[in-house]
Every structure is written in structure tokens, then in C-alpha cells.
Amino acid sequence: MALDAALEAVVGCESAEGVLGAFNEQNKTTFKFETSDEEKRKQLCEGILHLLDKDIKTSCRVTCLEALRILSRDKKVLVPVTTKENMQILMKQAKLDTMEDPLEDVTDFPVIVEALKCLCNIVFNSLTAQKLSLELNLAAMLCNLLKKCKDQQFVEDIKCFDLRLLFLLSLLHTDIRSQLRYDLQGLPLLTQALESAFSIRWTDKYITAEDEETSPLSLQETDCAIEALKALFNVTLDSWNVHSENDSHEFRYMTAILRHCLLTVGPTEDKTEELHSNAVNLLSNVPVSCLDVLISPLTQEDSEETDIKYNGMNMDAIQVLLKFMEKRIDKGSSYREGLTPVLSLLTRCCRSHRNIRKFIKAQVLPPLRDVSNRPEVGTTLRNKLVRLMTHVDLGVKQIAAEFLFVLCKERVDSLLKYTGYGNAAGLLAARGLLAGGRGENWYSDDEDTDTEEYKSAKPNINLITGHLEEPMPNPMDEMTEEQKEYEAMKLVNMFDKLSRDSVITPMGVHPDGTMTPLEEVACQYETHEPESSDSD
């Protein structure tokens, strides 16, 4: 059996490289192990670490680390690994113990990569390892290794797994996240790592060069960028406010790189989507005052080359976000994880930046012409978003409704024109706007202009469904007064029974637009009626 042979070879230190190589080959795709072999695997982990602490050749060191990486997929065998001494052995293999020595010996690179992979597995699977990481100052050592990778050749794999380990540490330990953000200057360091993945050239402050014939990123470059984006996301959590000019510069600089990221494609469609998804997540942490960097004034070259422009601004990145959003809607699943971040980001952009809002409204809510179909019926982006307003997931329908409401400058009459009252009722009830009006945020006073087609159809539009309906005959026209009274009382009795049985609760609308039980509204009006008094 490969496990027994590997254990014997490691304990005896004889032909360990060949035997462990066979073990690795046999188990390279194994992620679930037999519980009966648990003790043997623990012993193998100890034996490998003991061997790594000796002076062995590089190829044997790589094979030992590969075996340890495979074994560390099982959290049950990590007890002997997660001691201070053994963690330090692995950190030594990853060159994390040498603060000053540069990365010069290329033959050591495979050892560093495998050691970082082992640490990733161990930190992810062990709470003890996470606590030891803080004690051993692992984050600071990883930042130092990342600095060494700058301008170095053949270090992409080292950089990628260094970033992955920083992501895991900042995800799993809040103290390390805080240390990385404030003590280790993680934001500029990780931003620099992200920038190097794209080989960015700058043409002006916060403006990157855009080459039409740029080739897609390689798989290695894409993976590096994704790991940097994930680590930056953790470091920038709770960064809603900019407290200094330096903070503002850091975030605006990072946003310019993220704009470049959105305009970059990966080696495959799936990798491009993953890259853009992580860029969207990170943009959600950027203070809204810095998001205007996503759009830039058109240069002379831009004005000739790009078709996506609005009011003298380059809207390429915003167009990518809109396409990304529509693609996520079309997937039809995982809306909360996949769709809400980009919807939330676009809502923030539209609420704070007029040019972005007007450009997106022209794409999503163009002037109405054909109102023969309900707003939720059809294949346009407006139709798709209106359908989400009645989605079963409360978070999804709230953010979809909020996005459309902001596009309408938070004016109830404008929202109802595009969605119909039925689709918008949930948002209006939550906002206390059932009686009409507008939201709390201020927007420019430019007016929407209705098309001639909409103006002519407007008198016959059903305000509830939001579409044009042919006039229906009134069924009461042929009734006598006695029949009308009978049907009215029948309806009253039906509502009364439903109300008494608590099947429904009749509701009324307060003057402030909020809904409340009808009894409370009636009591309120009775209380406010002026008391009558007889005069002499």
C-alpha cells in the first residue's frame, strides 16, 4: 500500500523521494481519505516535517511538500502539523523567515510555491493554525515576500499563492485583517500587486492606456489578479468614508486599476466573468465619492475610437457593468450572491453621479413608445429588472426596485410609469410612499420628456398593470339600483367575514404614506375631529 510504503520510507529516510512520489501520483486527486488510516497519515505528516528540517536536496524537498499538501486536505490529521515549531519549518521552506535576502535562486522557487500551498491548506482547515499565524506574524512575512517579488521574473506562482494566503488570513482572522490594513500598509501593497498583473501604463492621473489590440491575460496573470482582488476586498471592508486626502488618493488609484480590469478579458469566458465579478465586489467597498474615476473625460483619440460615450465622458466601464448585470440576470439562479453586488454598485453610482445615472437610464429605461405589453413582459433589460421586483427573495427584489427607483430620481410618478403600481407596491409601502411623492435624496431638476406615442396612449393605461388596455364594458350599466345595492352588501359581508376570521386585515394609508390597519386610521380621524359645542 502506498501509504505504508511512504511512512516506512520517511521514518527510515531511505529512498523517500521515490516512494513519496508514487504516493503523490496515486493520491493527487484524492480529497476524502479513509478514517481507518488517520493515525498513519498523522505519523506521515510528522515524518515529512522531520525530514524537511534536515538538509535534503531540492527535488526531495518539493516531493515532501507535495505529499504534505495532499495530506493537509484532511483537517483531522493537522494536529501534529499545527505546532509553532512545525509552522516555522514550513515558513522557512517558503522563505518567509528571511526578511532581507532577495529571491535569487530560481531552483528554490518550486519549494517556495509548494510550501505556500501547504500553508494555504493548513490555515484554511485549522483554527489553531490561524491563531498561530497571528503569533508568528505570518501576514508581515507574506507582505515582505510580496515586496521581493516586485520586478522579479518567474515569480508569478509565488506571488499568486502569497496573495491567496493573505486572502485566507484576512478572511478568517479579523485581527490580521486590521493589521494588514493599518500596520502593514496592505492597501497600497496589494494595489501594486494588482497593477503588476495587468502591466498597466498610465497616460494621466487615474487614467490608464487602453490598447485596442491588447491580447487577453494569461491564465497565470488572471489568477494573480483574482487573488489580489479577493485580498483587497477583505482589507477594504468597512471603508465607506474617506478620512484623509491620502485615503482618497489610494482609493481613486485603485478604482482606476479596477476600471482597467473591467475592460480586460481573461483567457476564457468563465475566467473573464470571475475576474469581473471580483472587481465588482471590490468596487462595492470603494467610497462613493471615488467612483467617478470609473468614467473619464474623452480624449481626442477616444472621441474617434469609442462608441460608448455620454456628455463628453467615456462610459466603457459602465457599459461592461451593465452587460455583466444582464448576464447575471439571464443565468436565472444565485441572484443574491451573483446579482445583488453589481445592482448595489450601480445604484450607488447612479445616486451620486449624475452622468452615470443619465447614461444608465438611457440604456435601461429609454423613453416609452410601445406600452401594449405589461412592463414585466419582454426581453429588454427594463422587462428583466421589473420581473425581479416581485422575486421571491426579499433582498433581490428590494435592490432591483431600489435601482429602478434611483434611475427615476426617486419620483413615484416616474417609477410607476415604467413599472406599474402593482410591481412597485412593495417598495412604495416600505418607503411610505404609497400616497405618492418622492424619496429623500436630491437629484437634478431636468425633466423627462414623454414620446408622442406615450402621450396618446396615457389616458388608457392601466395604472396597476402599467400597460395599455382596451376599454372594458361596465358590468353595472345593465343593473338596477336594487341589484347594485345587493351586490355591494354581498361584497361588504364577504370582506367582513374574511376580516373577522383574520384571513385579511383591511389597511388604510396614513397621510405620511405608510400603511396601517384601517381601525387605527378610523380611530385617528375620530380623535382629530373638532368637538362640537352648542352656542347660546
C-alpha positions, 0 to 999 in steps of 0.5 A: 500500500502506498501509504505504508510504503511512504511512512516506512520510507520517511521514518527510515529516510531511505529512498523517500523521494521515490516512494513519496512520489508514487504516493503523490501520483496515486493520491493527487486527486484524492480529497476524502481519505479513509478514517481507518488510516488517520493515525498513519497519515498523522505519523506521515505528516510528522515524518515529512516535517522531520525530514524537511528540517534536515538538509535534503536536496531540492527535488526531495524537498518539493516531493515532501511538500507535495505529499504534505499538501495532499495530506493537509486536505484532511483537517483531522490529521493537522494536529501534529502539523499545527505546532509553532515549531512545525509552522516555522519549518514550513515558513522557512521552506517558503522563505518567509523567515528571511526578511532581507535576502532577495529571491535569487535562486530560481531552483528554490522557487518550486519549494517556495510555491509548494510550501505556500500551498501547504500553508494555504491548506493548513490555515484554511482547515485549522483554527489553531493554525490561524491563531498561530499565524497571528503569533508568528506574524505570518501576514508581515512575512507574506507582505515582505515576500510580496515586496521581493517579488516586485520586478522579479521574473518567474515569480508569478506562482509565488506571488499568486499563492502569497496573495491567496494566503493573505486572502485566507488570513484576512478572511478568517482572522479579523485581527490580521485583517486590521493589521494588514490594513493599518500596520502593514500598509496592505492597501497600497501593497496589494494595489501594486500587486494588482497593477503588476498583473495587468502591466498597466501604463498610465497616460494621466492621473487615474487614467490608464492606456487602453490598447485596442489590440491588447491580447487577453491575460494569461491564465497565470496573470488572471489568477494573480489578479483574482487573488489580489482582488479577493485580498483587497476586498477583505482589507477594504471592508468597512471603508465607506468614508474617506478620512484623509486626502491620502485615503482618497488618493489610494482609493481613486488609484485603485478604482482606476486599476479596477476600471482597467480590469473591467475592460480586460478579458481573461483567457476564457469566458468563465475566467473573464466573468470571475475576474469581473465579478471580483472587481465588482465586489471590490468596487462595492467597498470603494467610497462613493465619492471615488467612483467617478474615476470609473468614467473619464473625460474623452480624449481626442483619440477616444472621441474617434475610437469609442462608441460608448460615450455620454456628455463628453465622458467615456462610459466603457466601464459602465457599459461592461457593468451593465452587460455583466448585470444582464448576464447575471440576470439571464443565468436565472439562479444565485441572484443574491450572491451573483446579482445583488453586488453589481445592482448595489454598485450601480445604484450607488453610482447612479445616486451620486453621479449624475452622468452615470445615472443619465447614461444608465437610464438611457440604456435601461429605461429609454423613453416609452413608445410601445406600452401594449405589453405589461412592463414585466413582459419582454426581453429588454433589460427594463422587462428583466429588472421589473420581473425581479421586483416581485422575486421571491427573495426579499433582498433581490427584489428590494435592490432591483426596485431600489435601482429602478427607483434611483434611475427615476430620481426617486419620483413615484410618478416616474417609477410607476410609469415604467413599472406599474403600481402593482410591481412597485407596491412593495417598495412604495409601502416600505418607503411610505410612499404609497400616497405618492411623492418622492424619496429623500435624496436630491437629484437634478431638476431636468425633466423627462420628456414623454414620446408622442406615442406615450402621450396618446396612449396615457389616458388608457393605461392601466395604472396597476398593470402599467400597460395599455388596455382596451376599454372594458364594458361596465358590468353595472350599466345593465343593473338596477339600483336594487341589484347594485345595492345587493351586490355591494352588501354581498361584497361588504359581508364577504370582506367582513367575514374574511376580516373577522376570521383574520384571513385579511386585515383591511389597511388604510394609508396614513397621510405620511404614506405608510400603511396601517390597519384601517381601525387605527386610521378610523380611530385617528380621524375620530380623535382629530375631529373638532368637538362640537359645542352648542352656542347660546 
